[in-house]
Amino acid sequence: MSTSVLVLGAGFGGLEFSSRLSALLGDEVPITLIDRADSFVFGFSKLDVMFGKRELDDVRLNYSDLVTPGVTFRRETIVRIDAEHRSATTDQRTYRSDIMVVALGAEYDTAATPGLDALGNEFYSVAGASRLRDIIERFTHGTAVIGVTSTPFKCPPAPSEAAFLLDDYLRERGVRDQVAIKVVLPFGRPVPPSPETSAAILARFAERGIEFVKDNLVTALVRDGRGGRELVLSDDTHMSFDLFLGIPKHRVPAVVAESGMTENGWIPVQPRTAATRYPGVYALGDCTSVGTPKAGVFAEGAANRLAEQLAARLRGAADVPEGYDGTGTCWIELGQGAVGKVAVNFFSVPGQPSGTYWEPSAKTLAEKSAFSAIHRTRWFGLDRVK
Ligand SMILES: Cc1cc2nc3c(=O)[nH]c(=O)nc-3n(C[C@H](O)[C@H](O)[C@H](O)COP(=O)(O)OP(=O)(O)OC[C@H]3O[C@@H](n4cnc5c(N)ncnc54)[C@H](O)[C@@H]3O)c2cc1C
């Protein structure tokens, strides 16, 4: 086969797609995988770093370890994407391809929320989570707010998880009774597609004294004129705070915005095939408006199915697997060592996602613990190293 495949972005979607295509086709099809970073960090690892459970070096999956057959990793910055011609230009060269997969994720625009940089913090980037580690260590009393500034945002359960982990952290340090914890979410319940998951989270919020502020966004952070700080919420109320753990506004990387591929800020794709409007060009994960939440497990599901469909077509198979069904399974930190699980399906009934919830158990805890190692082994080709 002389087809060449170019994968832009070695995050959740790009790593899953290239490892799956390689597993299906071996080195028959050369895959070039480009990322500007030297390593991948799972989203949930940022919470571990922020609460001092793990060191940053321990949660980095270094691309230098990648030995996936047929996959060449290039650490370069993509500066231009030409979707019409399936090519991408980096700071070093131009790559042309027969099949191009854009999996460049979502970045953060902290400046979009007035006062966020000066008066608050974000924990969605690796740098932000690392910075907060020192700030949280010094925080012993007052009001801590975990708040969403804009939609869509990655991993909708993550703000609730952060609240439980902050509660644990403050209890362990013996200062929990001096701190009020509040969570501001733009939804009526913490995980809208799964009432059971939401009920489990709300019950634990009540047990731990965590206040849930629903149907609101944090639109600005301001000084209150008395030496304190306040959040301005989308319902025009104000909330005083001492520590703000923010979820910043998300946007596609500039190179994607400049490519002309986006509509209303994100790349539109066919939900089941990941096809863009450009022949031979596909897009996966957080940079799209596919209709599933911005979470790694959905990028993974779409990536798997795309790889299977392309492999079948490249092999000239009579049957091409059905499209992606919009399902994903997430493990949710509920604090005090408990991990729940939710599986959600977004496409079976259009516009009506439905979820199944599993209460925390030894099994769900073990599944969450194994997640990172299983993915690293598969994504980096280590399962095929003798
Ligand atoms: C706190 C937190 C907790 C989370 N928890 C979970 C969870 O429990 N489960 C879950 O499924 N998801 C979780 N997520 C969400 C998950 O991390 C993302 O949804 C997922 O990584 C998206 O995958 P992606 O491939 O679309 O993008 P990414 O994984 O972000 O990958 C995009 C890649 O593109 C690269 N890139 C961008 N621009 C350029 C450029 N110009 N040149 C070269 N490379 C570039 C980046 O370096 C990056 O490696 C969490 C996120 C956060 C912030």
The ligand as an SDF file (V2000), in Angstrom:
LIG
                    3D

 53 58  0  0  0  0  0  0  0  0999 V2000
   -8.5670   18.3950   34.6390 C   0  0  0  0  0  0  0  0  0  0  0  0
   -8.9600   17.5120   33.5000 C   0  0  0  0  0  0  0  0  0  0  0  0
   -9.4100   16.2250   33.7500 C   0  0  0  0  0  0  0  0  0  0  0  0
   -9.8060   15.3990   32.7000 C   0  0  0  0  0  0  0  0  0  0  0  0
  -10.2110   14.1190   32.9760 N   0  0  0  0  0  0  0  0  0  0  0  0
  -10.5850   13.3160   31.9680 C   0  0  0  0  0  0  0  0  0  0  0  0
  -11.0150   11.9860   32.2210 C   0  0  0  0  0  0  0  0  0  0  0  0
  -11.0320   11.5290   33.3690 O   0  0  0  0  0  0  0  0  0  0  0  0
  -11.4030   11.2270   31.1650 N   0  0  0  0  0  0  0  0  0  0  0  0
  -11.3910   11.7170   29.8770 C   0  0  0  0  0  0  0  0  0  0  0  0
  -11.7530   10.9880   28.9680 O   0  0  0  0  0  0  0  0  0  0  0  0
  -10.9910   12.9680   29.6060 N   0  0  0  0  0  0  0  0  0  0  0  0
  -10.5820   13.7730   30.6010 C   0  0  0  0  0  0  0  0  0  0  0  0
  -10.1600   15.0560   30.3240 N   0  0  0  0  0  0  0  0  0  0  0  0
  -10.2570   15.5730   28.9520 C   0  0  0  0  0  0  0  0  0  0  0  0
   -9.1350   15.0780   28.0450 C   0  0  0  0  0  0  0  0  0  0  0  0
   -7.8730   15.3970   28.6040 O   0  0  0  0  0  0  0  0  0  0  0  0
   -9.2550   15.7230   26.6560 C   0  0  0  0  0  0  0  0  0  0  0  0
  -10.6000   15.7660   26.2720 O   0  0  0  0  0  0  0  0  0  0  0  0
   -8.4700   14.9040   25.6340 C   0  0  0  0  0  0  0  0  0  0  0  0
   -7.0960   14.9870   25.8960 O   0  0  0  0  0  0  0  0  0  0  0  0
   -8.7640   15.3950   24.2170 C   0  0  0  0  0  0  0  0  0  0  0  0
   -8.0310   14.6620   23.2870 O   0  0  0  0  0  0  0  0  0  0  0  0
   -7.6080   15.3510   21.9060 P   0  0  0  0  0  0  0  0  0  0  0  0
   -6.8220   14.3370   21.1620 O   0  0  0  0  0  0  0  0  0  0  0  0
   -8.7720   15.9540   21.2390 O   0  0  0  0  0  0  0  0  0  0  0  0
   -6.6850   16.5870   22.3290 O   0  0  0  0  0  0  0  0  0  0  0  0
   -5.3650   16.5940   23.2070 P   0  0  0  0  0  0  0  0  0  0  0  0
   -5.2300   15.3600   24.0050 O   0  0  0  0  0  0  0  0  0  0  0  0
   -5.3930   17.9080   23.9370 O   0  0  0  0  0  0  0  0  0  0  0  0
   -4.1960   16.5980   22.1370 O   0  0  0  0  0  0  0  0  0  0  0  0
   -3.9490   17.6870   21.2770 C   0  0  0  0  0  0  0  0  0  0  0  0
   -2.4660   17.6880   20.9440 C   0  0  0  0  0  0  0  0  0  0  0  0
   -2.2270   18.6560   19.9100 O   0  0  0  0  0  0  0  0  0  0  0  0
   -0.9740   19.2440   20.1660 C   0  0  0  0  0  0  0  0  0  0  0  0
   -0.9220   20.5350   19.4540 N   0  0  0  0  0  0  0  0  0  0  0  0
   -1.7850   21.5780   19.5450 C   0  0  0  0  0  0  0  0  0  0  0  0
   -1.4210   22.5620   18.7150 N   0  0  0  0  0  0  0  0  0  0  0  0
   -0.2990   22.1530   18.0830 C   0  0  0  0  0  0  0  0  0  0  0  0
    0.5350   22.7220   17.0720 C   0  0  0  0  0  0  0  0  0  0  0  0
    0.3230   23.9450   16.5580 N   0  0  0  0  0  0  0  0  0  0  0  0
    1.6020   22.0050   16.6310 N   0  0  0  0  0  0  0  0  0  0  0  0
    1.8400   20.7530   17.1370 C   0  0  0  0  0  0  0  0  0  0  0  0
    1.0770   20.1680   18.0800 N   0  0  0  0  0  0  0  0  0  0  0  0
    0.0280   20.8560   18.5360 C   0  0  0  0  0  0  0  0  0  0  0  0
   -0.9160   19.3900   21.6750 C   0  0  0  0  0  0  0  0  0  0  0  0
    0.4240   19.4960   22.1230 O   0  0  0  0  0  0  0  0  0  0  0  0
   -1.5950   18.0970   22.1340 C   0  0  0  0  0  0  0  0  0  0  0  0
   -0.6750   17.0700   22.4250 O   0  0  0  0  0  0  0  0  0  0  0  0
   -9.7440   15.8930   31.3580 C   0  0  0  0  0  0  0  0  0  0  0  0
   -9.2510   17.1780   31.1010 C   0  0  0  0  0  0  0  0  0  0  0  0
   -8.8570   17.9830   32.1480 C   0  0  0  0  0  0  0  0  0  0  0  0
   -8.3150   19.3530   31.8480 C   0  0  0  0  0  0  0  0  0  0  0  0
  1  2  1  0
  2  3  1  0
  2 52  2  0
  3  4  2  0
  4  5  1  0
  4 50  1  0
  5  6  2  0
  6  7  1  0
  6 13  1  0
  7  8  2  0
  7  9  1  0
  9 10  1  0
 10 11  2  0
 10 12  1  0
 12 13  2  0
 13 14  1  0
 14 15  1  0
 14 50  1  0
 15 16  1  0
 16 17  1  0
 16 18  1  0
 18 19  1  0
 18 20  1  0
 20 21  1  0
 20 22  1  0
 22 23  1  0
 23 24  1  0
 24 25  2  0
 24 26  1  0
 24 27  1  0
 27 28  1  0
 28 29  2  0
 28 30  1  0
 28 31  1  0
 31 32  1  0
 32 33  1  0
 33 34  1  0
 33 48  1  0
 34 35  1  0
 35 36  1  0
 35 46  1  0
 36 37  1  0
 36 45  1  0
 37 38  2  0
 38 39  1  0
 39 40  1  0
 39 45  2  0
 40 41  1  0
 40 42  2  0
 42 43  1  0
 43 44  2  0
 44 45  1  0
 46 47  1  0
 46 48  1  0
 48 49  1  0
 50 51  2  0
 51 52  1  0
 52 53  1  0
M  END
$$$$
